[in-house]
Amino acid sequence: MSIRVFIDGGEGTTGLRLADRLADRPDIRLLSIDPALRKDEKERARVADSADIVFLCLPDDAARAAVRNITNPALKVIDASTAHRTAEGWAYGLPELSAAHREAVASSKRVSVPGCHAMGFNCLVHPLTAGGILPPGYPVTCHSLTGYSGAGKGVIAQYEAPDRAPYHCFPRQYALTQQHKHLPEMQKVSGLAYPPVFNPIIGDFYVGMLVTVPLHTRLLERYRSAEDLQKYLKEYYSGQKLLKVMDFGAEAAIPGGMIDPGALAGLDRAEIYVCGGGERVILAACLDNLGKGASGAAIQCMNILCGLEETTGLSL
């Protein structure tokens, strides 16, 4: 029996990617809507109510409205917007964080897919606060270099225009007011008392992401060396299929010793590096911002919700 899936908001980057990836799965039947009615809330709700799973790939207000309009009590919702990432009653779609997170995804009818920057950040920071290593009041800083595909159709068009402005060739830092939409989930899910100083940077490449968190080990409660932190994280994520902690010093084998933000482009897993020595450590998470950072994470959550092997249809 096929799983009936409706992608509400299938015209955006994540929605289109989901549709492409699910179209060839024999266990999925994609439900469609008349293009002329795709902005009609009642028609969208009618189609959603006939599905087993609905993906919301909508602006935040539209996502909230779509949830309010649902009448089918059995319908399972996976929201790729920011709307419900810190909302009560919604499971946070990063099952690798703990057994409790995985169980919440498996048993919930409401799952919120993490933001791409927050995905990398929470993979790095949550285990440290959960393990009593990083004090909740630690003044955390995060830098995140991302491809331009996550910025939406308008920005994608700017970067790919034949007459684009010269400054598109250079990495550019944005969200300088420290009001980025991922900050609430970064603070809440990681267990921090205060939001981090967050420095997102957009680069002249389509997909890829490298999220880094620098740490001073003298301010940690324990594990005061990079090697010890690497061993802790490797054990913490032992057995995970879509998240791998690299061996200590693994970056030395990369050409130039530089981690490429596009190294996992087209894949649905993430890799964690622990680098540095002495009192200064760098934690780094590498992922595809449209894979593990968006559509790949959404499909992983759907698989878990439906009792399937979590890697079904994913690229490792």
KENUVO-103733 format. One record per residue: residue number from 0; residue in three letters; x, y, z of N, C-alpha, C in turn. Coordinates in steps of 0.1 Angstrom, whole numbers, m for minus. Example, Ala and Ser with C-alpha at 12.3 -4.5 7.8 and 13.67 -1.06 7.14 Angstrom:
DOBA  palo  fikol    n.x    n.y    n.z   ca.x   ca.y   ca.z    c.x    c.y    c.z
DOBA     0    Ala    132    m57     78    123    m45     78    132    m33     78
DOBA     1    Ser    128    m22     71    137    m11     71    129      0     79
REM end
This chain:
DOBA  palo  fikol    n.x    n.y    n.z   ca.x   ca.y   ca.z    c.x    c.y    c.z
DOBA     0    Met      8    m12      0      0      0      0      9     12      0
DOBA     1    Ser      6     22     m9     14     34    m10     11     44      1
DOBA     2    Ile     21     51      5     19     62     14     15     75      6
DOBA     3    Arg      3     80     10     m2     92      3      5    105      8
DOBA     4    Val     12    112      0     20    124      4     15    136     m4
DOBA     5    Phe     13    147      4     10    160     m3     21    170      1
DOBA     6    Ile     27    176     m8     36    187     m6     30    200     m7
DOBA     7    Asp     27    207      4     20    220      3     31    230      2
DOBA     8    Gly     31    237     m9     42    247    m11     53    241    m20
DOBA     9    Gly     48    233    m30     58    226    m38     65    234    m49
DOBA    10    Glu     63    247    m49     70    256    m59     83    261    m54
DOBA    11    Gly     86    260    m41     98    265    m35    109    255    m37
DOBA    12    Thr    121    259    m33    133    251    m34    132    238    m27
DOBA    13    Thr    128    238    m15    126    225     m7    115    217    m13
DOBA    14    Gly    104    223    m16     92    216    m21     96    209    m34
DOBA    15    Leu    102    216    m43    106    210    m56    116    199    m54
DOBA    16    Arg    125    200    m45    135    190    m42    128    177    m37
DOBA    17    Leu    119    179    m27    111    168    m22    103    161    m33
DOBA    18    Ala     97    168    m41     89    162    m52     97    154    m61
DOBA    19    Asp    109    159    m65    118    152    m74    122    139    m67
DOBA    20    Arg    125    139    m54    131    128    m47    121    117    m44
DOBA    21    Leu    108    121    m42     98    112    m39     91    106    m51
DOBA    22    Ala     93    112    m62     85    108    m74     87     94    m78
DOBA    23    Asp    100     89    m77    103     76    m82    102     65    m71
DOBA    24    Arg     98     69    m59     97     59    m49     84     51    m50
DOBA    25    Pro     85     38    m52     73     30    m54     63     29    m42
DOBA    26    Asp     69     33    m30     60     32    m18     53     46    m16
DOBA    27    Ile     55     55    m25     49     69    m23     40     72    m34
DOBA    28    Arg     28     77    m31     19     83    m41     17     98    m38
DOBA    29    Leu     23    106    m47     22    120    m45      8    125    m49
DOBA    30    Leu      2    133    m41    m11    139    m44     m8    153    m50
DOBA    31    Ser    m16    157    m59    m15    169    m66    m26    179    m63
DOBA    32    Ile    m24    191    m67    m35    201    m65    m35    209    m78
DOBA    33    Asp    m47    214    m82    m49    222    m94    m40    234    m92
DOBA    34    Pro    m31    237   m102    m22    248   m100    m29    261    m98
DOBA    35    Ala    m41    262   m104    m49    275   m103    m54    277    m88
DOBA    36    Leu    m54    266    m80    m60    266    m67    m49    265    m56
DOBA    37    Arg    m36    265    m60    m26    263    m50    m25    273    m39
DOBA    38    Lys    m31    285    m41    m32    295    m30    m45    295    m23
DOBA    39    Asp    m54    286    m27    m67    285    m21    m66    276     m8
DOBA    40    Glu    m67    282      4    m65    275     16    m75    263     18
DOBA    41    Lys    m87    265     14    m97    254     15    m93    242      7
DOBA    42    Glu    m89    245     m6    m86    234    m15    m73    227    m10
DOBA    43    Arg    m63    235     m6    m51    229      0    m54    220     12
DOBA    44    Ala    m63    225     21    m67    217     32    m74    204     28
DOBA    45    Arg    m82    205     18    m90    193     14    m80    182      9
DOBA    46    Val    m70    186      1    m60    177     m4    m52    171      7
DOBA    47    Ala    m48    180     16    m40    176     28    m47    166     36
DOBA    48    Asp    m60    168     38    m68    159     47    m69    145     40
DOBA    49    Ser    m67    144     27    m68    131     21    m54    123     21
DOBA    50    Ala    m44    129     26    m31    123     26    m28    116     39
DOBA    51    Asp    m17    108     39    m12    102     51     m1    111     58
DOBA    52    Ile      7    118     49     17    127     53     16    140     45
DOBA    53    Val     17    151     51     18    164     44     31    171     48
DOBA    54    Phe     38    175     38     50    184     40     46    198     38
DOBA    55    Leu     49    207     47     47    221     46     60    228     42
DOBA    56    Cys     60    233     30     71    241     25     67    255     22
DOBA    57    Leu     62    262     32     55    274     31     62    285     39
DOBA    58    Pro     58    298     37     62    308     46     56    305     60
DOBA    59    Asp     61    311     70     57    307     84     42    309     86
DOBA    60    Asp     37    321     83     23    324     85     14    314     78
DOBA    61    Ala     18    311     66     10    301     57     11    287     63
DOBA    62    Ala     22    284     69     23    271     75     14    269     87
DOBA    63    Arg     14    280     95      5    280    107     m9    279    103
DOBA    64    Ala    m13    286     93    m27    285     88    m30    272     82
DOBA    65    Ala    m21    265     75    m23    252     70    m26    242     81
DOBA    66    Val    m19    243     92    m21    234    103    m34    236    110
DOBA    67    Arg    m38    249    111    m52    252    117    m63    246    108
DOBA    68    Asn    m61    246     95    m71    241     86    m73    226     85
DOBA    69    Ile    m64    219     91    m64    204     90    m76    199     99
DOBA    70    Thr    m83    190     93    m94    183    101    m92    168    102
DOBA    71    Asn    m83    162     95    m81    148     96    m72    145    108
DOBA    72    Pro    m77    138    118    m69    136    130    m58    127    129
DOBA    73    Ala    m58    119    118    m47    109    116    m36    115    107
DOBA    74    Leu    m38    126    102    m28    132     93    m15    136    100
DOBA    75    Lys     m4    132     95      9    135    100     16    146     92
DOBA    76    Val     21    156    100     26    169     93     40    170     96
DOBA    77    Ile     48    173     85     62    176     86     64    190     81
DOBA    78    Asp     68    199     89     69    213     86     83    217     83
DOBA    79    Ala     86    221     71    100    226     68    102    240     70
DOBA    80    Ser     92    248     75     93    262     77     99    264     91
DOBA    81    Thr    100    277     95    105    281    108     93    280    119
DOBA    82    Ala     81    279    114     69    282    122     68    275    135
DOBA    83    His     72    262    135     69    253    146     82    247    153
DOBA    84    Arg     93    252    150    106    246    155    108    247    170
DOBA    85    Thr    102    257    176    102    258    191     89    257    197
DOBA    86    Ala     79    252    189     65    252    194     62    240    203
DOBA    87    Glu     54    241    213     50    230    221     42    220    213
DOBA    88    Gly     44    207    215     37    197    208     43    193    195
DOBA    89    Trp     54    199    191     60    195    179     74    188    182
DOBA    90    Ala     76    177    176     89    170    177     99    177    168
DOBA    91    Tyr    111    179    173    122    185    166    129    174    158
DOBA    92    Gly    129    176    144    133    165    135    148    163    134
DOBA    93    Leu    155    161    145    169    158    145    171    146    154
DOBA    94    Pro    167    134    149    166    122    158    180    118    163
DOBA    95    Glu    191    122    157    204    118    162    207    124    175
DOBA    96    Leu    200    135    180    204    142    192    203    133    204
DOBA    97    Ser    193    124    205    192    115    216    181    105    213
DOBA    98    Ala    180     95    222    170     85    220    156     91    222
DOBA    99    Ala    155    101    231    142    108    233    138    116    221
DOBA   100    His    148    123    214    144    130    202    139    120    191
DOBA   101    Arg    146    108    190    142     99    180    128     93    183
DOBA   102    Glu    125     90    195    112     85    199    101     96    196
DOBA   103    Ala    105    109    199     95    119    197     91    120    182
DOBA   104    Val    101    119    173     98    119    159     90    107    155
DOBA   105    Ala     93     95    160     86     83    156     72     83    161
DOBA   106    Ser     69     89    172     55     88    178     47    101    176
DOBA   107    Ser     52    111    170     45    124    169     37    124    156
DOBA   108    Lys     27    132    155     20    135    143     24    149    138
DOBA   109    Arg     33    156    145     37    169    142     52    170    143
DOBA   110    Val     59    171    132     74    172    133     79    184    125
DOBA   111    Ser     88    191    131     94    203    125    108    200    121
DOBA   112    Val    111    203    108    124    200    103    133    212    107
DOBA   113    Pro    145    209    112    154    219    116    159    228    105
DOBA   114    Gly    162    241    108    169    249     99    183    244     96
DOBA   115    Cys    188    247     84    201    242     80    212    246     89
DOBA   116    His    213    259     92    224    263    101    222    257    115
DOBA   117    Ala    209    257    119    206    251    133    209    236    133
DOBA   118    Met    207    229    122    210    215    121    225    213    125
DOBA   119    Gly    234    220    118    248    218    121    252    223    135
DOBA   120    Phe    246    234    139    249    239    153    245    230    164
DOBA   121    Asn    233    225    163    227    217    174    234    203    174
DOBA   122    Cys    239    198    163    247    186    163    260    188    171
DOBA   123    Leu    265    200    170    278    202    177    276    205    192
DOBA   124    Val    266    214    195    265    219    209    256    211    218
DOBA   125    His    245    206    213    236    198    222    243    187    230
DOBA   126    Pro    251    179    224    258    168    232    266    174    243
DOBA   127    Leu    272    185    241    281    191    251    273    197    263
DOBA   128    Thr    262    203    261    253    208    272    246    196    278
DOBA   129    Ala    242    186    270    235    174    276    244    166    285
DOBA   130    Gly    257    166    282    267    159    289    274    167    300
DOBA   131    Gly    269    179    303    275    187    314    289    192    311
DOBA   132    Ile    292    192    298    306    197    294    306    212    292
DOBA   133    Leu    296    217    284    295    231    281    286    237    290
DOBA   134    Pro    290    247    299    280    254    308    269    261    300
DOBA   135    Pro    257    260    304    246    267    297    249    282    294
DOBA   136    Gly    256    288    303    259    302    302    271    306    294
DOBA   137    Tyr    278    296    288    290    298    279    286    308    268
DOBA   138    Pro    295    318    266    293    327    255    296    321    241
DOBA   139    Val    287    314    235    290    307    223    289    316    211
DOBA   140    Thr    299    313    202    299    320    189    298    309    178
DOBA   141    Cys    291    312    167    289    302    156    291    309    143
DOBA   142    His    300    304    135    302    308    121    296    298    111
DOBA   143    Ser    289    302    101    283    292     92    284    297     78
DOBA   144    Leu    292    290     70    293    293     55    284    284     47
DOBA   145    Thr    275    290     39    265    283     32    265    286     17
DOBA   146    Gly    260    277      9    257    280     m5    245    288     m6
DOBA   147    Tyr    244    295    m18    233    304    m19    219    298    m22
DOBA   148    Ser    218    285    m24    206    279    m27    195    280    m15
DOBA   149    Gly    200    281     m3    191    282      8    185    295     10
DOBA   150    Ala    188    305      2    184    319      4    171    321     m4
DOBA   151    Gly    166    312    m11    153    314    m19    155    317    m33
DOBA   152    Lys    144    317    m40    144    319    m55    150    333    m59
DOBA   153    Gly    147    343    m51    152    356    m55    167    357    m55
DOBA   154    Val    173    352    m44    187    353    m42    194    343    m52
DOBA   155    Ile    188    332    m55    194    322    m64    194    329    m78
DOBA   156    Ala    184    336    m82    184    343    m95    195    354    m95
DOBA   157    Gln    197    361    m84    208    371    m84    221    364    m87
DOBA   158    Tyr    224    353    m80    237    347    m81    239    341    m95
DOBA   159    Glu    228    336   m101    230    329   m114    227    338   m126
DOBA   160    Ala    224    351   m124    222    360   m135    235    363   m143
DOBA   161    Pro    234    363   m156    246    365   m164    252    379   m161
DOBA   162    Asp    244    389   m157    249    402   m155    249    405   m140
DOBA   163    Arg    252    395   m132    251    397   m117    262    407   m113
DOBA   164    Ala    259    413   m101    268    423    m96    281    416    m92
DOBA   165    Pro    293    424    m93    306    418    m90    307    413    m75
DOBA   166    Tyr    300    419    m66    301    415    m52    296    401    m49
DOBA   167    His    289    395    m59    284    381    m57    295    371    m58
DOBA   168    Cys    307    375    m62    319    366    m63    325    364    m49
DOBA   169    Phe    322    372    m39    328    372    m27    319    367    m16
DOBA   170    Pro    325    359     m6    316    356      6    311    368     13
DOBA   171    Arg    299    368     17    293    380     23    285    375     36
DOBA   172    Gln    289    382     47    282    380     60    269    387     60
DOBA   173    Tyr    258    380     65    245    387     66    239    385     80
DOBA   174    Ala    227    389     82    220    388     95    228    396    105
DOBA   175    Leu    233    407    102    243    414    111    236    420    123
DOBA   176    Thr    223    421    123    216    426    135    214    415    145
DOBA   177    Gln    219    403    143    218    392    152    203    388    155
DOBA   178    Gln    195    389    144    181    385    145    178    374    135
DOBA   179    His    187    365    132    185    354    123    174    345    128
DOBA   180    Lys    165    340    119    154    332    123    157    319    129
DOBA   181    His    170    314    127    173    301    133    178    303    148
DOBA   182    Leu    180    315    152    185    317    166    176    310    177
DOBA   183    Pro    163    312    177    155    306    187    157    291    189
DOBA   184    Glu    157    284    178    159    269    179    173    266    182
DOBA   185    Met    183    274    178    197    271    182    199    272    197
DOBA   186    Gln    192    282    203    193    283    218    186    273    225
DOBA   187    Lys    173    271    221    164    261    228    169    247    227
DOBA   188    Val    172    242    215    175    228    213    189    225    219
DOBA   189    Ser    198    235    218    211    232    223    212    234    239
DOBA   190    Gly    202    239    245    202    240    259    210    252    265
DOBA   191    Leu    212    262    257    219    274    261    211    284    269
DOBA   192    Ala    217    291    278    209    301    286    208    314    277
DOBA   193    Tyr    216    316    267    216    328    259    218    324    245
DOBA   194    Pro    212    331    235    215    328    221    230    330    218
DOBA   195    Pro    235    322    208    249    325    204    250    337    196
DOBA   196    Val    262    342    195    266    352    185    267    344    172
DOBA   197    Phe    258    347    162    257    339    150    262    347    138
DOBA   198    Asn    271    342    131    277    348    119    275    340    107
DOBA   199    Pro    263    341    100    261    333     88    268    340     76
DOBA   200    Ile    273    333     67    281    338     55    276    331     43
DOBA   201    Ile    272    338     32    268    332     20    280    332     10
DOBA   202    Gly    282    321      3    293    320     m6    288    318    m21
DOBA   203    Asp    297    319    m30    294    318    m44    294    304    m49
DOBA   204    Phe    286    295    m43    284    281    m47    270    277    m43
DOBA   205    Tyr    265    268    m51    250    265    m50    247    257    m37
DOBA   206    Val    253    246    m34    249    239    m22    262    236    m14
DOBA   207    Gly    260    234     m1    271    230      8    270    239     20
DOBA   208    Met    275    234     31    275    242     44    286    237     53
DOBA   209    Leu    292    246     60    302    243     70    299    252     82
DOBA   210    Val    294    246     93    291    253    106    302    250    116
DOBA   211    Thr    307    261    121    318    260    131    315    267    144
DOBA   212    Val    320    261    155    318    266    168    332    266    175
DOBA   213    Pro    338    277    177    351    277    185    349    277    200
DOBA   214    Leu    358    270    207    356    268    221    370    271    228
DOBA   215    His    369    276    240    381    277    249    379    266    259
DOBA   216    Thr    388    257    259    386    245    268    387    249    283
DOBA   217    Arg    394    259    286    395    263    300    381    267    306
DOBA   218    Leu    372    270    298    358    274    302    349    262    303
DOBA   219    Leu    353    250    299    345    238    299    345    232    313
DOBA   220    Glu    335    224    316    334    217    329    343    205    329
DOBA   221    Arg    345    198    317    354    187    316    358    185    302
DOBA   222    Tyr    365    174    299    371    172    286    378    185    280
DOBA   223    Arg    389    187    286    397    199    283    407    198    272
DOBA   224    Ser    405    188    263    414    187    251    406    184    239
DOBA   225    Ala    411    188    227    403    185    215    402    170    213
DOBA   226    Glu    412    162    217    411    147    215    400    142    224
DOBA   227    Asp    399    146    236    389    141    245    375    145    240
DOBA   228    Leu    373    157    235    360    161    229    357    152    217
DOBA   229    Gln    367    149    209    364    141    197    359    127    202
DOBA   230    Lys    366    121    212    362    108    216    348    108    222
DOBA   231    Tyr    345    119    230    331    120    235    321    120    224
DOBA   232    Leu    323    129    214    313    130    204    312    118    195
DOBA   233    Lys    323    111    193    323     99    185    315     88    192
DOBA   234    Glu    316     87    205    308     78    213    293     82    214
DOBA   235    Tyr    291     95    215    278    100    216    269     97    204
DOBA   236    Tyr    276     98    192    269     95    179    272     81    174
DOBA   237    Ser    277     73    182    279     59    177    267     52    172
DOBA   238    Gly    268     46    161    257     39    155    247     47    146
DOBA   239    Gln    249     60    146    241     68    137    245     66    122
DOBA   240    Lys    235     66    114    237     63    100    239     75     91
DOBA   241    Leu    234     87     96    234     99     88    243    110     95
DOBA   242    Leu    250    106    105    259    116    111    271    109    116
DOBA   243    Lys    283    113    111    296    107    114    306    116    120
DOBA   244    Val    312    112    132    322    120    138    336    115    132
DOBA   245    Met    343    124    125    355    120    119    366    118    129
DOBA   246    Asp    376    109    125    387    107    134    395    120    137
DOBA   247    Phe    401    121    149    408    133    153    420    134    143
DOBA   248    Gly    421    146    137    432    149    128    428    145    114
DOBA   249    Ala    416    141    111    412    137     98    413    148     87
DOBA   250    Glu    412    161     92    413    172     83    427    173     76
DOBA   251    Ala    437    167     83    451    167     77    452    160     64
DOBA   252    Ala    442    150     62    443    142     50    436    149     38
DOBA   253    Ile    429    160     41    422    168     31    432    177     24
DOBA   254    Pro    431    178     11    441    187      4    441    201     10
DOBA   255    Gly    453    205     14    455    218     20    451    219     35
DOBA   256    Gly    446    208     40    441    208     54    429    216     56
DOBA   257    Met    421    219     45    410    228     45    397    220     43
DOBA   258    Ile    387    222     52    374    215     51    366    222     40
DOBA   259    Asp    361    215     30    353    221     19    339    221     23
DOBA   260    Pro    332    232     23    317    232     27    309    224     17
DOBA   261    Gly    314    222      5    307    215     m5    311    200     m6
DOBA   262    Ala    318    195      4    323    181      3    312    171      3
DOBA   263    Leu    300    174      9    289    164      9    278    169      1
DOBA   264    Ala    280    177     m9    270    181    m19    263    169    m25
DOBA   265    Gly    250    169    m25    242    158    m31    240    146    m21
DOBA   266    Leu    245    147     m9    243    137      1    235    141     12
DOBA   267    Asp    230    131     20    220    134     31    226    131     45
DOBA   268    Arg    239    131     46    245    129     59    253    141     62
DOBA   269    Ala    258    141     75    266    152     80    279    146     86
DOBA   270    Glu    289    153     86    302    149     92    306    160    102
DOBA   271    Ile    312    155    113    316    164    124    331    162    125
DOBA   272    Tyr    338    174    126    353    174    128    355    181    142
DOBA   273    Val    365    176    149    370    183    161    385    186    158
DOBA   274    Cys    388    199    158    401    203    154    407    212    165
DOBA   275    Gly    420    214    164    427    223    173    435    216    184
DOBA   276    Gly    440    223    193    448    218    204    450    228    215
DOBA   277    Gly    456    224    226    458    233    237    445    238    242
DOBA   278    Glu    443    251    244    431    256    250    421    260    239
DOBA   279    Arg    424    259    227    415    263    216    411    252    207
DOBA   280    Val    398    250    206    392    239    198    382    245    188
DOBA   281    Ile    381    238    176    371    242    167    363    229    164
DOBA   282    Leu    350    231    166    340    220    162    334    224    149
DOBA   283    Ala    333    215    139    328    218    126    319    207    121
DOBA   284    Ala    307    212    115    298    202    109    297    206     95
DOBA   285    Cys    299    196     86    298    197     72    285    190     67
DOBA   286    Leu    277    196     59    265    190     53    261    198     41
DOBA   287    Asp    252    191     34    245    198     22    233    205     28
DOBA   288    Asn    232    218     26    221    226     32    208    223     26
DOBA   289    Leu    207    216     14    195    212      8    192    197     11
DOBA   290    Gly    203    190     16    202    176     19    198    174     34
DOBA   291    Lys    209    170     42    207    169     56    201    182     62
DOBA   292    Gly    203    193     55    198    206     60    184    209     56
DOBA   293    Ala    178    201     48    164    204     43    157    192     39
DOBA   294    Ser    156    189     26    148    178     21    152    164     26
DOBA   295    Gly    165    162     27    170    149     32    165    147     47
DOBA   296    Ala    166    157     55    161    156     69    146    154     69
DOBA   297    Ala    139    160     60    124    159     60    121    144     56
DOBA   298    Ile    128    139     46    125    125     42    129    115     53
DOBA   299    Gln    140    118     60    144    109     71    133    109     82
DOBA   300    Cys    127    121     85    117    121     95    104    114     90
DOBA   301    Met    101    115     77     89    107     71     92     93     73
DOBA   302    Asn    104     88     69    107     74     70    105     69     85
DOBA   303    Ile    110     76     94    108     72    108     94     72    113
DOBA   304    Leu     86     83    109     72     84    112     64     72    106
DOBA   305    Cys     68     67     95     61     56     88     66     42     92
DOBA   306    Gly     76     42    101     82     29    105     91     23     94
DOBA   307    Leu     96     31     85    105     26     75    120     27     80
DOBA   308    Glu    129     20     73    143     22     75    146     37     72
DOBA   309    Glu    153     44     82    154     58     81    162     63     69
DOBA   310    Thr    170     55     63    178     59     51    171     57     38
DOBA   311    Thr    159     51     38    152     48     25    151     61     17
DOBA   312    Gly    156     59      4    155     70     m5    165     81     m3
DOBA   313    Leu    174     79      6    184     89      9    198     86      2
DOBA   314    Ser    206     96      0    219     94     m6    230     95      6
DOBA   315    Leu    237     84      8    247     84     18    261     87     13
REM end
